[in-house]
Structures are given as structure tokens and as C-alpha cells.
Amino acid sequence: MRLPAEWEKQGFVQLTWPHKDSLWYEVEKVQLCYTKIAEAILRYEPLVIVGRSEAECRQDLARCANELGLSLDIDAIRFAECDINDTWARDHGGISVLGADGSKYVLDFVFNGWGLKFAADLDNQITRGMFSQGVFASDVKRVDMRPYVLEGGSIDTDGEGSLLTTTECLTSLNRNEYLTKEEIEKHLSKAFGLKRILWLDHGTIAGDDTDSHVDILARFCSNDTIAYTSCDDPSDENYASLKAMEEQLKTFRTLDGKPYRLVALPLPDAMYLDDYRLPGSYANFLIINGAVLVPGAGSAKDAQVEETLRKVFPERNIEVIDCRPLLSGHGGLHCITMNYPEGYLA
């Protein structure tokens, strides 16, 4: 088994649509942001949208595209109808693995609302629903991973057997606390065909309620490059933790024993909802076929990050999308998407 890297050829990206009765703050603004992301994805690869009603999704998309002045081919989108609690596809979506013989699998882990913090009984059934509605190609097999709890945002890979994750998330209570860290390593190594796990013991961003998902902290960009969230302001509450993470990243080595090329991405300027600091992160980018979609924060740092990532991904277009509305739900662009490899879409 092999867990592919995000930069490998993709078959489609999944979004789960935020309907008007969902938990989102100012859902109309969130829908506009989703529509921008949907339009960007469709220019590079197929898109599947999961929603409680295809008709409702189409209506929302048409309204948002018209308001934004976007040319959006809604008929090019594949829809699946499922009851949903929330819309964080990265965490309730299936995780794809490939067999050496070309076999294709989607591992359907338990999603329990980030350690029983939020209702997830419906979201936990979405991957099963997508299979029953024929979204996946006939040769793709769903593998039920119950009772193991795992969210896609908590792991990142180089596609060559290295997994990057955080100790705080994977060993947290209400996920898999019945397992020791060593047992967790064995489970993940077997499921994903891993050679090793790189555990980050530091790294938190204020406002994050995922117990430090790695996809807001540090990301593989290639087998020898890691982009990470950096903070150089000693007065910032995130400073000490992110500096400790940076120092640990410097100790990591590639599979051939060399230091990683580390690319620092600035922490976005502090943003608040009332008095609650929101967990902004430029590391929450999405790699798709031919492009990297970056969550913009509406400041001069957006252009700085765009230029930085242009050097990291010279063969891909770098597109910055203002994702500030998503922060009201304590997440970002990568959090609301799930990518699947080439050949997975029916």
C-alpha cells in the first residue's frame, strides 16, 4: 500500500456544500468563498460537491457565481446528495491509498467531530454515501477502518513512505486513547505502507480546535521540501510554540539522510471574531493539477506568500483566494477540500 502525495496526478476534488441551515457564521459569505474555490478547481480538474440537495447546491452556486461575476459551468460538477452535519471535507472525506498492483482503495476512517467536540454522525457516513451513489470508479474499493479515528487534516505525506503529523492530535483524548503512540504508529504504517512517521511535538495556532492539525502547521511540497508556519513576533501568543516547531523541523532528515529545505510562511495578521482569535494559516494551501490554491488573508502578506510559493512550485500556477470567511468556522482552504487520485472518479 502507498499513500500518494498531494502533488501527484489527481482525479477530482471533493467539496461538501455549506447550506443555509448549517453551523456557519454568515453562511452567505462562506458560500461565496466556496464558489470561488469551486471555480478555481474546475479550471484544473473535475469537482464533486456533496450536499443535502443537488437542486439547492445548484441554486446557491448560480446565485454566488452571478454575484461574483464568475463564469461557472455548474453542469460540469458532479453532485452527491447526503445529509451533513458540517462541511470539512478534509476531515470527513475518505483517504486514498494505492496498491503496488494498481489497485485503488479509499480508507473510511471514523470521523467523530475532532474528538467528540461537535456532532459528526452524518458526516461520518458521507464517504459510504458517495460510494452508494456511484461517485467512485467501479475498481475503487472502500475499506472500513472502524473503530480507528483519523482526520485527513492531521496527516501529510511525501508519497514515498514518510508521514508528517503531530503528537498532540494523534494521541489526544476521544480519538484513539486506547492505543499507545507505538500502537498508533503500527496502525498507520500498515494502513498507509509507511517507512516512518515524523512526529511534531510542538506547534499550535491560537483558535484551532482540531488539536493541532498538521495541515495548518507544516506541509510537504516535495520529497525534500517542507513549508511551515513561522512567527517572528515574540509578543504573539503563537511565537514560542511555532519557534519550537521550527527548531524540531531543522532536525528532520529526508529518507536519504539530508536536511529538508525549509520554507517559512508568515503567520497571517491576527484576526478575531468578537474576542476570539481565528486560526489563520498560509500553510493550509491545496495542491491540485497544475496549480496551488492559497488561502488569502487580505493583507500584504498574501503577495509575499504567493511569491514564496511560486519558487517552491515553479511548474504550477499560484492562485490566492481570499478565505477569511472560512476562518469563522476555524478552518481554511485545505480543510474544506479532499483530493482523490487519478482514476478514482466514475
Contacts in CASP RR format, 6 or more apart in sequence:
PFRMAT RR
TARGET T0000
AUTHOR 0000-0000-0000
METHOD contacts of the structure
MODEL  1
MRLPAEWEKQGFVQLTWPHKDSLWYEVEKVQLCYTKIAEAILRYEPLVIV
GRSEAECRQDLARCANELGLSLDIDAIRFAECDINDTWARDHGGISVLGA
DGSKYVLDFVFNGWGLKFAADLDNQITRGMFSQGVFASDVKRVDMRPYVL
EGGSIDTDGEGSLLTTTECLTSLNRNEYLTKEEIEKHLSKAFGLKRILWL
DHGTIAGDDTDSHVDILARFCSNDTIAYTSCDDPSDENYASLKAMEEQLK
TFRTLDGKPYRLVALPLPDAMYLDDYRLPGSYANFLIINGAVLVPGAGSA
KDAQVEETLRKVFPERNIEVIDCRPLLSGHGGLHCITMNYPEGYLA
1 97 0 8 1.000
1 98 0 8 1.000
1 99 0 8 1.000
1 105 0 8 1.000
1 190 0 8 1.000
1 191 0 8 1.000
1 192 0 8 1.000
1 193 0 8 1.000
2 97 0 8 1.000
2 98 0 8 1.000
2 99 0 8 1.000
2 100 0 8 1.000
2 159 0 8 1.000
2 161 0 8 1.000
2 192 0 8 1.000
2 193 0 8 1.000
3 95 0 8 1.000
3 96 0 8 1.000
3 97 0 8 1.000
3 157 0 8 1.000
3 159 0 8 1.000
3 161 0 8 1.000
3 163 0 8 1.000
3 192 0 8 1.000
3 193 0 8 1.000
3 194 0 8 1.000
4 96 0 8 1.000
4 97 0 8 1.000
4 98 0 8 1.000
4 157 0 8 1.000
4 159 0 8 1.000
4 341 0 8 1.000
5 157 0 8 1.000
5 158 0 8 1.000
5 159 0 8 1.000
5 160 0 8 1.000
5 220 0 8 1.000
5 223 0 8 1.000
6 156 0 8 1.000
6 157 0 8 1.000
6 220 0 8 1.000
6 286 0 8 1.000
6 287 0 8 1.000
6 339 0 8 1.000
7 221 0 8 1.000
7 222 0 8 1.000
7 287 0 8 1.000
7 313 0 8 1.000
8 159 0 8 1.000
8 341 0 8 1.000
8 342 0 8 1.000
9 289 0 8 1.000
9 341 0 8 1.000
9 342 0 8 1.000
10 45 0 8 1.000
10 288 0 8 1.000
10 289 0 8 1.000
10 339 0 8 1.000
10 340 0 8 1.000
10 341 0 8 1.000
10 342 0 8 1.000
11 45 0 8 1.000
11 46 0 8 1.000
11 289 0 8 1.000
11 339 0 8 1.000
11 340 0 8 1.000
11 341 0 8 1.000
11 342 0 8 1.000
11 343 0 8 1.000
11 344 0 8 1.000
11 345 0 8 1.000
12 45 0 8 1.000
12 46 0 8 1.000
12 47 0 8 1.000
12 48 0 8 1.000
12 78 0 8 1.000
12 339 0 8 1.000
12 340 0 8 1.000
12 344 0 8 1.000
12 345 0 8 1.000
13 41 0 8 1.000
13 45 0 8 1.000
13 46 0 8 1.000
13 47 0 8 1.000
13 48 0 8 1.000
13 286 0 8 1.000
13 288 0 8 1.000
13 337 0 8 1.000
13 338 0 8 1.000
13 339 0 8 1.000
13 340 0 8 1.000
14 47 0 8 1.000
14 48 0 8 1.000
14 49 0 8 1.000
14 50 0 8 1.000
14 89 0 8 1.000
14 93 0 8 1.000
14 130 0 8 1.000
14 337 0 8 1.000
14 338 0 8 1.000
14 339 0 8 1.000
14 340 0 8 1.000
15 34 0 8 1.000
15 37 0 8 1.000
15 38 0 8 1.000
15 41 0 8 1.000
15 47 0 8 1.000
15 48 0 8 1.000
15 49 0 8 1.000
15 50 0 8 1.000
15 87 0 8 1.000
15 89 0 8 1.000
15 336 0 8 1.000
15 337 0 8 1.000
16 49 0 8 1.000
16 50 0 8 1.000
16 51 0 8 1.000
16 84 0 8 1.000
16 86 0 8 1.000
16 87 0 8 1.000
16 88 0 8 1.000
16 89 0 8 1.000
16 92 0 8 1.000
16 123 0 8 1.000
16 126 0 8 1.000
16 336 0 8 1.000
17 31 0 8 1.000
17 34 0 8 1.000
17 49 0 8 1.000
17 50 0 8 1.000
17 51 0 8 1.000
17 52 0 8 1.000
17 56 0 8 1.000
17 57 0 8 1.000
17 60 0 8 1.000
17 84 0 8 1.000
17 87 0 8 1.000
18 24 0 8 1.000
18 27 0 8 1.000
18 30 0 8 1.000
18 31 0 8 1.000
18 34 0 8 1.000
18 87 0 8 1.000
19 27 0 8 1.000
19 51 0 8 1.000
19 52 0 8 1.000
19 53 0 8 1.000
19 56 0 8 1.000
19 60 0 8 1.000
19 84 0 8 1.000
20 27 0 8 1.000
20 60 0 8 1.000
22 84 0 8 1.000
22 86 0 8 1.000
22 87 0 8 1.000
23 85 0 8 1.000
23 86 0 8 1.000
23 118 0 8 1.000
23 329 0 8 1.000
24 30 0 8 1.000
24 87 0 8 1.000
24 328 0 8 1.000
24 329 0 8 1.000
25 273 0 8 1.000
25 328 0 8 1.000
25 329 0 8 1.000
26 325 0 8 1.000
26 328 0 8 1.000
29 325 0 8 1.000
30 325 0 8 1.000
30 326 0 8 1.000
30 328 0 8 1.000
31 60 0 8 1.000
31 64 0 8 1.000
32 64 0 8 1.000
32 67 0 8 1.000
32 68 0 8 1.000
32 325 0 8 1.000
33 321 0 8 1.000
33 322 0 8 1.000
33 323 0 8 1.000
33 324 0 8 1.000
33 325 0 8 1.000
33 326 0 8 1.000
34 64 0 8 1.000
34 336 0 8 1.000
35 60 0 8 1.000
35 61 0 8 1.000
35 64 0 8 1.000
35 65 0 8 1.000
35 68 0 8 1.000
35 70 0 8 1.000
35 72 0 8 1.000
36 68 0 8 1.000
36 70 0 8 1.000
36 321 0 8 1.000
36 322 0 8 1.000
37 293 0 8 1.000
37 321 0 8 1.000
37 323 0 8 1.000
37 333 0 8 1.000
37 336 0 8 1.000
37 337 0 8 1.000
38 47 0 8 1.000
38 49 0 8 1.000
38 61 0 8 1.000
38 72 0 8 1.000
38 77 0 8 1.000
39 65 0 8 1.000
39 70 0 8 1.000
39 71 0 8 1.000
39 72 0 8 1.000
40 291 0 8 1.000
40 293 0 8 1.000
40 319 0 8 1.000
40 321 0 8 1.000
41 47 0 8 1.000
41 288 0 8 1.000
41 293 0 8 1.000
41 337 0 8 1.000
42 72 0 8 1.000
42 73 0 8 1.000
42 76 0 8 1.000
42 77 0 8 1.000
43 291 0 8 1.000
44 288 0 8 1.000
44 289 0 8 1.000
44 290 0 8 1.000
44 291 0 8 1.000
45 288 0 8 1.000
45 289 0 8 1.000
46 76 0 8 1.000
46 78 0 8 1.000
46 345 0 8 1.000
47 76 0 8 1.000
47 77 0 8 1.000
47 78 0 8 1.000
48 77 0 8 1.000
48 78 0 8 1.000
48 79 0 8 1.000
48 80 0 8 1.000
48 130 0 8 1.000
48 135 0 8 1.000
48 345 0 8 1.000
49 57 0 8 1.000
49 61 0 8 1.000
49 77 0 8 1.000
49 78 0 8 1.000
49 79 0 8 1.000
49 80 0 8 1.000
50 79 0 8 1.000
50 80 0 8 1.000
50 81 0 8 1.000
50 82 0 8 1.000
50 84 0 8 1.000
50 89 0 8 1.000
50 126 0 8 1.000
50 130 0 8 1.000
51 57 0 8 1.000
51 79 0 8 1.000
51 80 0 8 1.000
51 81 0 8 1.000
51 82 0 8 1.000
51 84 0 8 1.000
52 81 0 8 1.000
52 82 0 8 1.000
52 83 0 8 1.000
52 84 0 8 1.000
53 81 0 8 1.000
54 79 0 8 1.000
54 81 0 8 1.000
57 79 0 8 1.000
58 74 0 8 1.000
58 79 0 8 1.000
61 72 0 8 1.000
61 74 0 8 1.000
61 77 0 8 1.000
62 72 0 8 1.000
62 74 0 8 1.000
64 70 0 8 1.000
65 71 0 8 1.000
65 72 0 8 1.000
65 74 0 8 1.000
78 135 0 8 1.000
78 345 0 8 1.000
80 129 0 8 1.000
80 130 0 8 1.000
80 133 0 8 1.000
80 135 0 8 1.000
81 133 0 8 1.000
82 122 0 8 1.000
82 125 0 8 1.000
82 126 0 8 1.000
82 129 0 8 1.000
82 130 0 8 1.000
83 122 0 8 1.000
83 125 0 8 1.000
84 122 0 8 1.000
84 123 0 8 1.000
84 126 0 8 1.000
85 118 0 8 1.000
85 119 0 8 1.000
85 120 0 8 1.000
85 121 0 8 1.000
85 122 0 8 1.000
85 123 0 8 1.000
86 92 0 8 1.000
86 118 0 8 1.000
86 119 0 8 1.000
86 120 0 8 1.000
86 123 0 8 1.000
87 336 0 8 1.000
88 123 0 8 1.000
88 331 0 8 1.000
88 335 0 8 1.000
88 336 0 8 1.000
89 336 0 8 1.000
89 337 0 8 1.000
89 338 0 8 1.000
90 151 0 8 1.000
90 152 0 8 1.000
90 153 0 8 1.000
90 215 0 8 1.000
90 334 0 8 1.000
90 335 0 8 1.000
90 336 0 8 1.000
90 337 0 8 1.000
90 338 0 8 1.000
91 111 0 8 1.000
91 113 0 8 1.000
91 114 0 8 1.000
91 151 0 8 1.000
91 152 0 8 1.000
91 153 0 8 1.000
91 154 0 8 1.000
91 210 0 8 1.000
91 335 0 8 1.000
92 111 0 8 1.000
92 120 0 8 1.000
92 123 0 8 1.000
92 124 0 8 1.000
92 126 0 8 1.000
92 127 0 8 1.000
92 151 0 8 1.000
93 111 0 8 1.000
93 126 0 8 1.000
93 127 0 8 1.000
93 152 0 8 1.000
93 338 0 8 1.000
94 106 0 8 1.000
94 107 0 8 1.000
94 108 0 8 1.000
94 109 0 8 1.000
94 127 0 8 1.000
94 152 0 8 1.000
94 338 0 8 1.000
95 106 0 8 1.000
95 107 0 8 1.000
95 109 0 8 1.000
95 150 0 8 1.000
95 152 0 8 1.000
95 155 0 8 1.000
96 104 0 8 1.000
96 105 0 8 1.000
96 106 0 8 1.000
96 107 0 8 1.000
96 340 0 8 1.000
96 341 0 8 1.000
96 344 0 8 1.000
97 105 0 8 1.000
97 106 0 8 1.000
97 107 0 8 1.000
97 191 0 8 1.000
97 192 0 8 1.000
97 193 0 8 1.000
98 104 0 8 1.000
98 105 0 8 1.000
98 341 0 8 1.000
99 105 0 8 1.000
103 139 0 8 1.000
103 141 0 8 1.000
104 137 0 8 1.000
104 139 0 8 1.000
104 140 0 8 1.000
104 141 0 8 1.000
104 341 0 8 1.000
104 343 0 8 1.000
104 344 0 8 1.000
105 140 0 8 1.000
105 141 0 8 1.000
105 142 0 8 1.000
105 143 0 8 1.000
106 127 0 8 1.000
106 131 0 8 1.000
106 136 0 8 1.000
106 140 0 8 1.000
106 141 0 8 1.000
106 142 0 8 1.000
106 143 0 8 1.000
106 340 0 8 1.000
106 344 0 8 1.000
107 143 0 8 1.000
107 145 0 8 1.000
107 191 0 8 1.000
108 127 0 8 1.000
108 128 0 8 1.000
108 142 0 8 1.000
108 143 0 8 1.000
108 144 0 8 1.000
108 145 0 8 1.000
109 145 0 8 1.000
109 146 0 8 1.000
109 148 0 8 1.000
109 149 0 8 1.000
109 150 0 8 1.000
109 151 0 8 1.000
110 124 0 8 1.000
110 145 0 8 1.000
110 146 0 8 1.000
110 147 0 8 1.000
110 148 0 8 1.000
110 149 0 8 1.000
110 150 0 8 1.000
111 120 0 8 1.000
111 123 0 8 1.000
111 124 0 8 1.000
111 149 0 8 1.000
111 151 0 8 1.000
112 120 0 8 1.000
112 124 0 8 1.000
112 149 0 8 1.000
112 174 0 8 1.000
112 175 0 8 1.000
113 119 0 8 1.000
113 120 0 8 1.000
113 123 0 8 1.000
114 151 0 8 1.000
114 209 0 8 1.000
114 210 0 8 1.000
114 211 0 8 1.000
115 149 0 8 1.000
115 172 0 8 1.000
115 173 0 8 1.000
115 174 0 8 1.000
115 175 0 8 1.000
115 211 0 8 1.000
116 174 0 8 1.000
117 209 0 8 1.000
127 142 0 8 1.000
128 142 0 8 1.000
130 136 0 8 1.000
131 142 0 8 1.000
134 346 0 8 1.000
135 345 0 8 1.000
135 346 0 8 1.000
136 142 0 8 1.000
136 344 0 8 1.000
136 345 0 8 1.000
136 346 0 8 1.000
137 343 0 8 1.000
137 344 0 8 1.000
137 345 0 8 1.000
137 346 0 8 1.000
138 346 0 8 1.000
140 343 0 8 1.000
140 344 0 8 1.000
145 191 0 8 1.000
148 176 0 8 1.000
148 187 0 8 1.000
148 191 0 8 1.000
149 175 0 8 1.000
149 176 0 8 1.000
150 170 0 8 1.000
150 175 0 8 1.000
150 188 0 8 1.000
151 169 0 8 1.000
151 210 0 8 1.000
151 213 0 8 1.000
152 215 0 8 1.000
152 338 0 8 1.000
153 210 0 8 1.000
153 213 0 8 1.000
153 214 0 8 1.000
153 215 0 8 1.000
153 334 0 8 1.000
153 335 0 8 1.000
154 165 0 8 1.000
154 166 0 8 1.000
154 169 0 8 1.000
154 170 0 8 1.000
154 210 0 8 1.000
154 213 0 8 1.000
154 214 0 8 1.000
154 215 0 8 1.000
155 163 0 8 1.000
155 164 0 8 1.000
155 165 0 8 1.000
155 188 0 8 1.000
155 214 0 8 1.000
156 163 0 8 1.000
156 164 0 8 1.000
156 165 0 8 1.000
156 214 0 8 1.000
156 215 0 8 1.000
156 218 0 8 1.000
156 219 0 8 1.000
156 220 0 8 1.000
157 163 0 8 1.000
157 164 0 8 1.000
157 192 0 8 1.000
157 220 0 8 1.000
158 220 0 8 1.000
158 222 0 8 1.000
158 223 0 8 1.000
158 255 0 8 1.000
159 220 0 8 1.000
159 223 0 8 1.000
160 195 0 8 1.000
160 223 0 8 1.000
160 255 0 8 1.000
161 192 0 8 1.000
161 193 0 8 1.000
161 194 0 8 1.000
161 195 0 8 1.000
161 196 0 8 1.000
161 255 0 8 1.000
162 194 0 8 1.000
162 195 0 8 1.000
162 196 0 8 1.000
162 197 0 8 1.000
162 198 0 8 1.000
162 220 0 8 1.000
162 223 0 8 1.000
162 255 0 8 1.000
163 188 0 8 1.000
163 192 0 8 1.000
163 194 0 8 1.000
163 196 0 8 1.000
163 197 0 8 1.000
163 198 0 8 1.000
164 197 0 8 1.000
164 198 0 8 1.000
164 200 0 8 1.000
164 214 0 8 1.000
164 218 0 8 1.000
164 219 0 8 1.000
164 220 0 8 1.000
164 226 0 8 1.000
165 197 0 8 1.000
165 198 0 8 1.000
165 199 0 8 1.000
165 200 0 8 1.000
165 214 0 8 1.000
166 199 0 8 1.000
166 200 0 8 1.000
166 201 0 8 1.000
166 203 0 8 1.000
166 211 0 8 1.000
166 212 0 8 1.000
166 213 0 8 1.000
166 214 0 8 1.000
166 217 0 8 1.000
167 181 0 8 1.000
167 199 0 8 1.000
167 200 0 8 1.000
167 201 0 8 1.000
168 203 0 8 1.000
168 204 0 8 1.000
168 211 0 8 1.000
168 212 0 8 1.000
169 175 0 8 1.000
169 210 0 8 1.000
169 211 0 8 1.000
169 212 0 8 1.000
169 213 0 8 1.000
169 214 0 8 1.000
170 176 0 8 1.000
170 181 0 8 1.000
170 184 0 8 1.000
171 177 0 8 1.000
171 181 0 8 1.000
171 184 0 8 1.000
172 211 0 8 1.000
176 184 0 8 1.000
176 187 0 8 1.000
179 187 0 8 1.000
181 199 0 8 1.000
185 197 0 8 1.000
188 194 0 8 1.000
188 197 0 8 1.000
189 197 0 8 1.000
195 255 0 8 1.000
196 255 0 8 1.000
198 252 0 8 1.000
200 212 0 8 1.000
200 214 0 8 1.000
200 217 0 8 1.000
200 218 0 8 1.000
200 245 0 8 1.000
200 248 0 8 1.000
200 249 0 8 1.000
201 244 0 8 1.000
201 248 0 8 1.000
202 241 0 8 1.000
202 242 0 8 1.000
202 244 0 8 1.000
202 245 0 8 1.000
202 247 0 8 1.000
202 248 0 8 1.000
203 212 0 8 1.000
203 217 0 8 1.000
203 241 0 8 1.000
203 242 0 8 1.000
203 244 0 8 1.000
203 245 0 8 1.000
204 212 0 8 1.000
204 238 0 8 1.000
204 241 0 8 1.000
204 242 0 8 1.000
205 212 0 8 1.000
205 216 0 8 1.000
205 217 0 8 1.000
205 229 0 8 1.000
205 238 0 8 1.000
205 242 0 8 1.000
205 267 0 8 1.000
205 279 0 8 1.000
205 280 0 8 1.000
205 281 0 8 1.000
206 237 0 8 1.000
206 238 0 8 1.000
206 277 0 8 1.000
206 279 0 8 1.000
207 276 0 8 1.000
207 277 0 8 1.000
207 278 0 8 1.000
207 279 0 8 1.000
207 330 0 8 1.000
208 216 0 8 1.000
208 279 0 8 1.000
208 330 0 8 1.000
209 330 0 8 1.000
210 216 0 8 1.000
210 330 0 8 1.000
213 335 0 8 1.000
215 283 0 8 1.000
215 284 0 8 1.000
215 334 0 8 1.000
215 335 0 8 1.000
216 229 0 8 1.000
216 279 0 8 1.000
216 280 0 8 1.000
216 281 0 8 1.000
216 283 0 8 1.000
216 284 0 8 1.000
216 331 0 8 1.000
216 332 0 8 1.000
216 334 0 8 1.000
216 335 0 8 1.000
217 228 0 8 1.000
217 229 0 8 1.000
217 245 0 8 1.000
217 281 0 8 1.000
217 283 0 8 1.000
218 226 0 8 1.000
218 227 0 8 1.000
218 228 0 8 1.000
218 229 0 8 1.000
218 245 0 8 1.000
218 249 0 8 1.000
218 283 0 8 1.000
219 226 0 8 1.000
219 227 0 8 1.000
219 228 0 8 1.000
219 283 0 8 1.000
219 285 0 8 1.000
220 226 0 8 1.000
221 227 0 8 1.000
221 263 0 8 1.000
221 312 0 8 1.000
221 313 0 8 1.000
222 312 0 8 1.000
223 254 0 8 1.000
223 255 0 8 1.000
224 254 0 8 1.000
224 258 0 8 1.000
224 260 0 8 1.000
224 261 0 8 1.000
225 260 0 8 1.000
225 261 0 8 1.000
225 262 0 8 1.000
225 263 0 8 1.000
225 312 0 8 1.000
226 249 0 8 1.000
226 252 0 8 1.000
226 260 0 8 1.000
226 261 0 8 1.000
226 262 0 8 1.000
226 263 0 8 1.000
227 262 0 8 1.000
227 263 0 8 1.000
227 264 0 8 1.000
227 265 0 8 1.000
227 283 0 8 1.000
227 285 0 8 1.000
227 309 0 8 1.000
227 312 0 8 1.000
228 245 0 8 1.000
228 246 0 8 1.000
228 249 0 8 1.000
228 262 0 8 1.000
228 263 0 8 1.000
228 264 0 8 1.000
228 265 0 8 1.000
228 283 0 8 1.000
229 242 0 8 1.000
229 245 0 8 1.000
229 265 0 8 1.000
229 267 0 8 1.000
229 281 0 8 1.000
229 282 0 8 1.000
229 283 0 8 1.000
230 242 0 8 1.000
230 246 0 8 1.000
230 264 0 8 1.000
230 265 0 8 1.000
230 266 0 8 1.000
230 267 0 8 1.000
231 238 0 8 1.000
231 239 0 8 1.000
231 242 0 8 1.000
231 243 0 8 1.000
231 266 0 8 1.000
231 267 0 8 1.000
232 239 0 8 1.000
232 266 0 8 1.000
233 239 0 8 1.000
233 267 0 8 1.000
236 267 0 8 1.000
236 270 0 8 1.000
237 277 0 8 1.000
238 267 0 8 1.000
242 267 0 8 1.000
246 262 0 8 1.000
246 264 0 8 1.000
249 260 0 8 1.000
249 262 0 8 1.000
250 259 0 8 1.000
250 262 0 8 1.000
252 259 0 8 1.000
252 260 0 8 1.000
253 259 0 8 1.000
253 260 0 8 1.000
254 260 0 8 1.000
263 308 0 8 1.000
263 312 0 8 1.000
265 281 0 8 1.000
265 282 0 8 1.000
265 283 0 8 1.000
265 305 0 8 1.000
265 308 0 8 1.000
265 309 0 8 1.000
266 282 0 8 1.000
266 301 0 8 1.000
266 304 0 8 1.000
266 305 0 8 1.000
267 280 0 8 1.000
267 281 0 8 1.000
268 280 0 8 1.000
268 281 0 8 1.000
268 282 0 8 1.000
268 296 0 8 1.000
268 297 0 8 1.000
268 299 0 8 1.000
268 301 0 8 1.000
269 297 0 8 1.000
269 299 0 8 1.000
269 301 0 8 1.000
270 277 0 8 1.000
271 277 0 8 1.000
271 278 0 8 1.000
271 280 0 8 1.000
271 297 0 8 1.000
271 324 0 8 1.000
271 327 0 8 1.000
272 278 0 8 1.000
273 327 0 8 1.000
273 328 0 8 1.000
278 327 0 8 1.000
278 328 0 8 1.000
278 330 0 8 1.000
279 327 0 8 1.000
279 330 0 8 1.000
279 331 0 8 1.000
280 295 0 8 1.000
280 297 0 8 1.000
280 327 0 8 1.000
280 331 0 8 1.000
280 332 0 8 1.000
281 295 0 8 1.000
281 332 0 8 1.000
282 294 0 8 1.000
282 295 0 8 1.000
282 296 0 8 1.000
282 297 0 8 1.000
282 301 0 8 1.000
282 305 0 8 1.000
284 295 0 8 1.000
284 331 0 8 1.000
284 332 0 8 1.000
284 333 0 8 1.000
284 334 0 8 1.000
284 335 0 8 1.000
285 292 0 8 1.000
285 293 0 8 1.000
285 294 0 8 1.000
285 295 0 8 1.000
285 309 0 8 1.000
285 333 0 8 1.000
285 334 0 8 1.000
286 292 0 8 1.000
286 293 0 8 1.000
286 333 0 8 1.000
286 334 0 8 1.000
286 337 0 8 1.000
286 339 0 8 1.000
287 313 0 8 1.000
287 316 0 8 1.000
287 339 0 8 1.000
288 339 0 8 1.000
290 315 0 8 1.000
290 316 0 8 1.000
290 317 0 8 1.000
291 316 0 8 1.000
291 317 0 8 1.000
291 318 0 8 1.000
291 319 0 8 1.000
292 309 0 8 1.000
292 313 0 8 1.000
292 316 0 8 1.000
292 317 0 8 1.000
292 318 0 8 1.000
292 319 0 8 1.000
293 319 0 8 1.000
293 321 0 8 1.000
293 333 0 8 1.000
294 302 0 8 1.000
294 305 0 8 1.000
294 306 0 8 1.000
294 309 0 8 1.000
294 318 0 8 1.000
294 319 0 8 1.000
294 320 0 8 1.000
294 321 0 8 1.000
294 333 0 8 1.000
295 320 0 8 1.000
295 321 0 8 1.000
295 323 0 8 1.000
295 326 0 8 1.000
295 332 0 8 1.000
295 333 0 8 1.000
295 334 0 8 1.000
296 302 0 8 1.000
296 305 0 8 1.000
296 320 0 8 1.000
296 321 0 8 1.000
296 322 0 8 1.000
296 323 0 8 1.000
296 324 0 8 1.000
297 322 0 8 1.000
297 323 0 8 1.000
297 324 0 8 1.000
298 322 0 8 1.000
298 324 0 8 1.000
302 320 0 8 1.000
303 320 0 8 1.000
305 320 0 8 1.000
306 318 0 8 1.000
306 320 0 8 1.000
309 318 0 8 1.000
310 318 0 8 1.000
321 333 0 8 1.000
323 332 0 8 1.000
323 333 0 8 1.000
326 332 0 8 1.000
326 333 0 8 1.000
326 335 0 8 1.000
326 336 0 8 1.000
END
